[in-house]
Amino acid sequence: MSKDYSKNYNDLSKNMQKLGERIPTVMSGFSELHEAGIAQGALTSKTKELIALGIAITVRCDGCIAFHVNDALQSGASSEEIMETIGVAILMGGGPSVVYGCEAMEALDQFIVLEKNE
């Protein structure tokens, strides 16, 4: 598979910033929606990031996988929690989710290596 998820994350972050410069109202609204959706409530931010990752796998979104694996780790999710999330996504999404579950596992492994090197 050999995708660089850290690079994908960084490239998307830069492009989202540029998009915000060109369509600021839309991107501001999206940013507010993201913050509100991930905010601590009855569910923890970590749980919400894991849910978002499961959805990212089932809808087959590479960029979303990069973001939500990273953000789940930053929210305190363990590798085991992320792997179980991949399992639930496979349950709900079948064969295509196996493929994108592998993508999420690869992203997890890459981000863990980066964390260890920091």
ABEGO torsion letter per residue (X at the ends): XGBBAAAAAAAAAAAAAAAAAABAAAAAAAAAAAAAAABBBABBAAAAAAAAAAAAAAAGBAAAAAAAAAAAAAAGBBAAAAAAAAAAAAAAAEAAAAAAAAAAAAAAAAAAAAAAAX
